[in-house]
Amino acid sequence: MKRHYYLSSNLDDLAMLEQELMKSGFEEEQLHVLSNEPAGVESHHLHSVNSLSRQDLIHSGFIGLIAGVVLVALTIGITTAFGFHSSIGWAPTVIFSIVILGFCTWEGGLWGIQKTNHLFERFQQELSAGRHVFFVDVDSRNENKLQEIVNRHEQLESAGIGVATPGWVVGAQHQFNRFVHWAP
């Protein structure tokens, strides 16, 4: 899947675009609006980027996890090299490794919650200028349909292509949302 980014200053046009895309078979989980005007996005019934996705929590937490794995490997290597395991056993080393891994992941997440999502950093200037970022996660068989609909919206400006949410995640989100809306 690919993610197509578009810029616009007109929320009415984005609302029409989103409706056209949904009528042609796109799911709401594929369509998102990133804006510094959440009230405007909400009043136009657009699917906004959730607050957790606006931050770099997942990406930075993963970097913290990798740092934790490196430190755990170093801890186990030192324990083995100096023979500490023979005198104290492996239990303290395992417990210490789990603490290190958890702490590094937690710190990475705390660092990321203070930052803008790395995927959206390039749009900060546009967002500050009052523009909105509309993006669509699309698979290759629907790209022509997307392009055909987007071409009808002259106020829309292409802002590039990026990595999309994996198709299985979008499908799982869709199934979850269907279940939640179905449940009494």
Secondary structure, DSSP 8 states (H G I E B T S, - for coil): -EEEEEEES-HHHHHHHHHHHHHTT--GGGEEEE-S-HHHHHHTT--B--HHHHB-HHHHHHHHHHHHHHHHHHHHHHHHHTTHHHHH-SHHHHHHHHHHHHHHHHHHHHHHHTSB-TTTGGGHHHHHTT-EEEEEEE-GGGHHHHHHHHTT-TT-EEEEEEE---HHHHHHHHHHHHHHHH--
